[in-house]
Each structure stands twice: as C-alpha cells, then as structure tokens.
Amino acid sequence: MKLKSISWLPAVIIMVIIFYFSAKPAITSAESSLRISQTLINAYESFTDVSFEELVRSQVLSELDHAVRKTAHFIEYALLAAAFVFHFTIRKVGSRGKLGFSVLITAVYAMTDEFHQTFVPGRSGQVSDVLLDSCGAITGALGFLLLTAIMVRFRNKALKRAIKPQ
C-alpha cells in the first residue's frame, strides 16, 4: 500500500481521539485531569520532601489542574497540525501551503470541537480554547516543518560525506 493513500490516517486518528475526549461529560473529564494533577503533586512532594498544607495543596491542585487541561488542549492540536503537515508533505504540497492548510484545517476543527462541546453535559464552548488550540496548531506545524528540515539537512550532509572521494 502506498504511503500517499494513507497519509491522512494519523490526522483522522487524532481527530477521533479529540472527539472522544470532548464527548466526555464535564465531571468525567475533570476527574481524569484531576488524577494527573494529583499524581504530579504527589511526585513533587516525593522528590522534594515538601508536604503542602491542605489549603495550599487544594489551591495548587486547582491551578495545576487548569494548567494540565490547557496543556492537553495545546498538545493535542499541535499533534493534529503536525499530522496534517505530514499528510501535505507526502502529497508534495509546498511549505507555505503545508503550514497554511494544516493550521487552517486544525483551527476549523478546534472551532467545531468547541461547538460540539456545547452539547455535552456540563461543558461549554470557549473562544479562548479555540485560540489556545490554534496556537498549538501553529507550534505543531512549525515544529514538524523544522524537524523535517533538520532531518533533510543531516541526511544530505551524510550523503555528501558518503559520496565524497577520500
């Protein structure tokens, strides 16, 4: 099977995962991120031998939970944009097109995802999340382009060294 025929698959898989997490009611979603935040606090206390007082722990947990949620938004949309750049790279679209189309499609998906969340119990669509998701998309797309440019450069240097007569 040619890579061209399935190069869109990583993006679709990521979109399905995003949809799955967005379809969870607010309580279920909050429990998941809270577990991650509690694990991070426990790890911090374990490594530093610092123990938070209950009131401070509650405040730190609340702020950390917010950061975990927003970081997850950023990362999942960075990965989605990178997957689109991968697809457009395989399809031999130019650099500007790869970047533009990837960010645009990802931002539009972020909008539809926030709209979808308005139908999920306890959740709401947030313009700020679309902006955060779009920033993640820009970062992911640029990061993928940078990484592939670095890889091509190293490959070309290695080829020149292999061909260069001694």
CYANA upper distance limits for C-alpha pairs under 8 A (distance plus 0.5 A):
  1 MET  CA      5 SER  CA      7.80
  2 LYS  CA      6 ILE  CA      7.71
  3 LEU  CA      7 SER  CA      6.18
  3 LEU  CA     90 ILE  CA      7.98
  4 LYS  CA     87 HIS  CA      8.37
  4 LYS  CA     90 ILE  CA      6.54
  4 LYS  CA     91 ARG  CA      6.98
  7 SER  CA     86 PHE  CA      7.68
  7 SER  CA     87 HIS  CA      5.35
  7 SER  CA     90 ILE  CA      7.23
  8 TRP  CA     12 VAL  CA      7.01
  8 TRP  CA     83 ALA  CA      8.14
  8 TRP  CA     84 PHE  CA      7.59
  8 TRP  CA     87 HIS  CA      5.88
  9 LEU  CA     13 ILE  CA      6.64
 10 PRO  CA     14 ILE  CA      6.74
 10 PRO  CA     83 ALA  CA      6.30
 11 ALA  CA     15 MET  CA      6.65
 11 ALA  CA     80 LEU  CA      6.12
 11 ALA  CA     81 ALA  CA      8.30
 11 ALA  CA     83 ALA  CA      5.46
 11 ALA  CA     84 PHE  CA      6.40
 12 VAL  CA     16 VAL  CA      6.67
 13 ILE  CA     17 ILE  CA      6.79
 14 ILE  CA     18 ILE  CA      6.65
 14 ILE  CA     76 GLU  CA      8.09
 14 ILE  CA     79 LEU  CA      8.10
 14 ILE  CA     80 LEU  CA      6.52
 15 MET  CA     19 PHE  CA      6.60
 15 MET  CA     80 LEU  CA      7.63
 16 VAL  CA     20 TYR  CA      6.56
 17 ILE  CA     21 PHE  CA      6.83
 18 ILE  CA     22 SER  CA      6.57
 18 ILE  CA     76 GLU  CA      7.74
 19 PHE  CA     23 ALA  CA      6.55
 19 PHE  CA    113 ASP  CA      7.46
 20 TYR  CA     24 LYS  CA      7.40
 21 PHE  CA     29 SER  CA      7.94
 22 SER  CA    113 ASP  CA      7.65
 22 SER  CA    116 HIS  CA      8.19
 22 SER  CA    117 GLN  CA      6.69
 22 SER  CA    120 VAL  CA      8.43
 23 ALA  CA    116 HIS  CA      8.31
 23 ALA  CA    117 GLN  CA      7.29
 23 ALA  CA    120 VAL  CA      6.60
 24 LYS  CA     28 THR  CA      6.63
 24 LYS  CA     29 SER  CA      6.42
 24 LYS  CA    120 VAL  CA      7.60
 25 PRO  CA     29 SER  CA      6.72
 25 PRO  CA    120 VAL  CA      6.30
 25 PRO  CA    121 PRO  CA      5.63
 25 PRO  CA    122 GLY  CA      6.57
 25 PRO  CA    123 ARG  CA      7.20
 26 ALA  CA     30 ALA  CA      6.40
 26 ALA  CA    120 VAL  CA      8.24
 26 ALA  CA    121 PRO  CA      6.98
 26 ALA  CA    122 GLY  CA      5.36
 26 ALA  CA    123 ARG  CA      5.89
 27 ILE  CA     31 GLU  CA      6.69
 27 ILE  CA    122 GLY  CA      7.82
 28 THR  CA     32 SER  CA      6.98
 29 SER  CA     33 SER  CA      7.02
 30 ALA  CA     34 LEU  CA      6.39
 31 GLU  CA     35 ARG  CA      6.68
 32 SER  CA     36 ILE  CA      7.15
 33 SER  CA     37 SER  CA      6.72
 33 SER  CA     65 ASP  CA      6.67
 33 SER  CA     68 VAL  CA      7.05
 33 SER  CA     69 ARG  CA      6.92
 34 LEU  CA     38 GLN  CA      6.53
 34 LEU  CA     61 LEU  CA      8.27
 34 LEU  CA     65 ASP  CA      6.30
 35 ARG  CA     39 THR  CA      6.62
 36 ILE  CA     40 LEU  CA      6.78
 36 ILE  CA     65 ASP  CA      8.37
 36 ILE  CA     68 VAL  CA      8.16
 37 SER  CA     41 ILE  CA      6.77
 37 SER  CA     61 LEU  CA      6.83
 37 SER  CA     64 LEU  CA      6.47
 37 SER  CA     65 ASP  CA      5.87
 37 SER  CA     68 VAL  CA      7.36
 38 GLN  CA     42 ASN  CA      6.55
 38 GLN  CA     61 LEU  CA      7.28
 39 THR  CA     43 ALA  CA      6.57
 40 LEU  CA     44 TYR  CA      6.62
 41 ILE  CA     45 GLU  CA      6.62
 41 ILE  CA     61 LEU  CA      7.87
 42 ASN  CA     46 SER  CA      6.51
 43 ALA  CA     47 PHE  CA      6.58
 44 TYR  CA     48 THR  CA      6.48
 44 TYR  CA     50 VAL  CA      8.21
 45 GLU  CA     49 ASP  CA      5.87
 45 GLU  CA     50 VAL  CA      5.40
 45 GLU  CA     51 SER  CA      6.12
 45 GLU  CA     52 PHE  CA      8.24
 46 SER  CA     50 VAL  CA      7.79
 52 PHE  CA     56 VAL  CA      6.48
 52 PHE  CA     57 ARG  CA      5.70
 53 GLU  CA     57 ARG  CA      6.32
 54 GLU  CA     58 SER  CA      6.60
 55 LEU  CA     59 GLN  CA      6.93
 56 VAL  CA     60 VAL  CA      6.56
 57 ARG  CA     61 LEU  CA      6.36
 58 SER  CA     62 SER  CA      6.66
 59 GLN  CA     63 GLU  CA      6.82
 60 VAL  CA     64 LEU  CA      6.38
 61 LEU  CA     65 ASP  CA      6.35
 62 SER  CA     66 HIS  CA      6.90
 63 GLU  CA     67 ALA  CA      6.86
 64 LEU  CA     68 VAL  CA      6.57
 65 ASP  CA     69 ARG  CA      6.72
 66 HIS  CA     70 LYS  CA      6.76
 67 ALA  CA     71 THR  CA      6.39
 68 VAL  CA     72 ALA  CA      6.59
 69 ARG  CA     73 HIS  CA      6.93
 70 LYS  CA     74 PHE  CA      6.75
 70 LYS  CA    129 ASP  CA      8.36
 70 LYS  CA    132 LEU  CA      8.18
 71 THR  CA     75 ILE  CA      6.57
 72 ALA  CA     76 GLU  CA      6.50
 73 HIS  CA     77 TYR  CA      6.84
 73 HIS  CA    129 ASP  CA      7.97
 73 HIS  CA    132 LEU  CA      7.66
 73 HIS  CA    133 ASP  CA      6.42
 73 HIS  CA    136 GLY  CA      8.19
 74 PHE  CA     78 ALA  CA      6.60
 74 PHE  CA    132 LEU  CA      6.59
 74 PHE  CA    133 ASP  CA      5.73
 74 PHE  CA    135 CYS  CA      7.62
 74 PHE  CA    136 GLY  CA      4.97
 74 PHE  CA    137 ALA  CA      8.13
 75 ILE  CA     79 LEU  CA      6.62
 75 ILE  CA    136 GLY  CA      6.71
 75 ILE  CA    140 GLY  CA      8.50
 76 GLU  CA     80 LEU  CA      6.73
 76 GLU  CA    136 GLY  CA      8.22
 77 TYR  CA     81 ALA  CA      6.62
 77 TYR  CA    106 THR  CA      7.37
 77 TYR  CA    110 ALA  CA      8.32
 77 TYR  CA    133 ASP  CA      5.98
 77 TYR  CA    134 SER  CA      7.73
 77 TYR  CA    136 GLY  CA      5.86
 77 TYR  CA    137 ALA  CA      5.70
 77 TYR  CA    140 GLY  CA      7.93
 78 ALA  CA     82 ALA  CA      6.66
 78 ALA  CA    133 ASP  CA      8.10
 78 ALA  CA    135 CYS  CA      8.45
 78 ALA  CA    136 GLY  CA      4.89
 78 ALA  CA    137 ALA  CA      4.89
 78 ALA  CA    138 ILE  CA      7.55
 78 ALA  CA    139 THR  CA      6.55
 78 ALA  CA    140 GLY  CA      4.35
 78 ALA  CA    141 ALA  CA      7.34
 79 LEU  CA     83 ALA  CA      6.61
 79 LEU  CA    137 ALA  CA      7.99
 79 LEU  CA    140 GLY  CA      6.38
 80 LEU  CA     84 PHE  CA      6.87
 80 LEU  CA    106 THR  CA      7.19
 80 LEU  CA    137 ALA  CA      7.56
 80 LEU  CA    140 GLY  CA      8.12
 81 ALA  CA     85 VAL  CA      6.71
 81 ALA  CA    102 SER  CA      5.78
 81 ALA  CA    103 VAL  CA      6.52
 81 ALA  CA    105 ILE  CA      8.50
 81 ALA  CA    106 THR  CA      6.32
 81 ALA  CA    137 ALA  CA      5.46
 81 ALA  CA    138 ILE  CA      7.85
 81 ALA  CA    140 GLY  CA      6.12
 81 ALA  CA    141 ALA  CA      5.71
 82 ALA  CA     86 PHE  CA      6.65
 82 ALA  CA    102 SER  CA      8.07
 82 ALA  CA    137 ALA  CA      8.07
 82 ALA  CA    140 GLY  CA      5.58
 82 ALA  CA    141 ALA  CA      5.27
 82 ALA  CA    143 GLY  CA      8.10
 82 ALA  CA    144 PHE  CA      6.06
 83 ALA  CA     87 HIS  CA      6.81
 84 PHE  CA     88 PHE  CA      6.68
 84 PHE  CA     98 LYS  CA      8.25
 84 PHE  CA    102 SER  CA      5.69
 84 PHE  CA    141 ALA  CA      8.44
 85 VAL  CA     89 THR  CA      6.39
 85 VAL  CA     98 LYS  CA      5.93
 85 VAL  CA     99 LEU  CA      7.18
 85 VAL  CA    102 SER  CA      6.27
 85 VAL  CA    141 ALA  CA      6.61
 85 VAL  CA    144 PHE  CA      7.56
 85 VAL  CA    145 LEU  CA      7.96
 86 PHE  CA     90 ILE  CA      6.76
 86 PHE  CA    144 PHE  CA      8.29
 87 HIS  CA     91 ARG  CA      6.74
 88 PHE  CA     92 LYS  CA      6.59
 88 PHE  CA     93 VAL  CA      5.84
 88 PHE  CA     98 LYS  CA      6.03
 89 THR  CA     93 VAL  CA      6.41
 89 THR  CA     94 GLY  CA      8.31
 89 THR  CA     98 LYS  CA      7.42
 93 VAL  CA     97 GLY  CA      6.55
 93 VAL  CA     98 LYS  CA      6.41
 94 GLY  CA     98 LYS  CA      6.51
 95 SER  CA     99 LEU  CA      6.66
 95 SER  CA    145 LEU  CA      8.40
 96 ARG  CA    100 GLY  CA      6.39
 97 GLY  CA    101 PHE  CA      6.15
 97 GLY  CA    102 SER  CA      8.45
 98 LYS  CA    102 SER  CA      6.34
 99 LEU  CA    103 VAL  CA      6.61
 99 LEU  CA    138 ILE  CA      8.38
 99 LEU  CA    141 ALA  CA      6.51
 99 LEU  CA    142 LEU  CA      7.60
100 GLY  CA    104 LEU  CA      6.47
101 PHE  CA    105 ILE  CA      6.41
102 SER  CA    106 THR  CA      6.55
102 SER  CA    137 ALA  CA      8.18
102 SER  CA    141 ALA  CA      7.31
103 VAL  CA    107 ALA  CA      6.45
103 VAL  CA    134 SER  CA      7.51
103 VAL  CA    137 ALA  CA      5.97
103 VAL  CA    138 ILE  CA      6.37
103 VAL  CA    141 ALA  CA      7.42
104 LEU  CA    108 VAL  CA      6.64
105 ILE  CA    109 TYR  CA      6.64
106 THR  CA    110 ALA  CA      6.64
106 THR  CA    134 SER  CA      7.56
106 THR  CA    137 ALA  CA      6.81
107 ALA  CA    111 MET  CA      6.84
107 ALA  CA    130 VAL  CA      7.45
107 ALA  CA    133 ASP  CA      7.42
107 ALA  CA    134 SER  CA      5.66
107 ALA  CA    137 ALA  CA      7.64
108 VAL  CA    112 THR  CA      6.84
109 TYR  CA    113 ASP  CA      6.50
110 ALA  CA    114 GLU  CA      6.71
110 ALA  CA    130 VAL  CA      6.01
110 ALA  CA    133 ASP  CA      6.82
110 ALA  CA    134 SER  CA      7.87
111 MET  CA    115 PHE  CA      6.74
111 MET  CA    130 VAL  CA      6.41
112 THR  CA    116 HIS  CA      6.53
113 ASP  CA    117 GLN  CA      6.76
113 ASP  CA    125 GLY  CA      8.49
114 GLU  CA    118 THR  CA      7.30
114 GLU  CA    124 SER  CA      7.67
114 GLU  CA    125 GLY  CA      4.78
114 GLU  CA    126 GLN  CA      6.82
114 GLU  CA    127 VAL  CA      8.38
114 GLU  CA    129 ASP  CA      8.14
114 GLU  CA    130 VAL  CA      7.65
115 PHE  CA    119 PHE  CA      8.10
115 PHE  CA    124 SER  CA      8.42
115 PHE  CA    125 GLY  CA      6.06
116 HIS  CA    120 VAL  CA      7.68
116 HIS  CA    125 GLY  CA      8.09
117 GLN  CA    123 ARG  CA      6.21
117 GLN  CA    124 SER  CA      5.95
117 GLN  CA    125 GLY  CA      6.10
118 THR  CA    123 ARG  CA      6.51
118 THR  CA    124 SER  CA      5.04
118 THR  CA    125 GLY  CA      5.88
119 PHE  CA    123 ARG  CA      8.05
119 PHE  CA    124 SER  CA      8.26
120 VAL  CA    124 SER  CA      8.05
125 GLY  CA    129 ASP  CA      8.31
126 GLN  CA    130 VAL  CA      7.21
127 VAL  CA    131 LEU  CA      6.88
128 SER  CA    132 LEU  CA      6.66
129 ASP  CA    133 ASP  CA      6.39
130 VAL  CA    134 SER  CA      6.49
131 LEU  CA    135 CYS  CA      6.71
132 LEU  CA    136 GLY  CA      6.75
133 ASP  CA    137 ALA  CA      6.66
134 SER  CA    138 ILE  CA      6.74
135 CYS  CA    139 THR  CA      6.67
136 GLY  CA    140 GLY  CA      6.45
137 ALA  CA    141 ALA  CA      6.48
138 ILE  CA    142 LEU  CA      6.52
139 THR  CA    143 GLY  CA      6.30
140 GLY  CA    144 PHE  CA      6.56
141 ALA  CA    145 LEU  CA      6.72
142 LEU  CA    146 LEU  CA      6.51
143 GLY  CA    147 LEU  CA      6.50
144 PHE  CA    148 THR  CA      6.61
145 LEU  CA    149 ALA  CA      6.61
146 LEU  CA    150 ILE  CA      6.68
147 LEU  CA    151 MET  CA      6.69
148 THR  CA    152 VAL  CA      6.58
149 ALA  CA    153 ARG  CA      6.64
150 ILE  CA    154 PHE  CA      6.74
151 MET  CA    155 ARG  CA      6.58
152 VAL  CA    156 ASN  CA      6.54
153 ARG  CA    157 LYS  CA      6.72
154 PHE  CA    158 ALA  CA      6.61
155 ARG  CA    159 LEU  CA      6.64
156 ASN  CA    160 LYS  CA      6.67
157 LYS  CA    161 ARG  CA      6.74
158 ALA  CA    162 ALA  CA      6.65
159 LEU  CA    163 ILE  CA      6.63
160 LYS  CA    164 LYS  CA      6.28
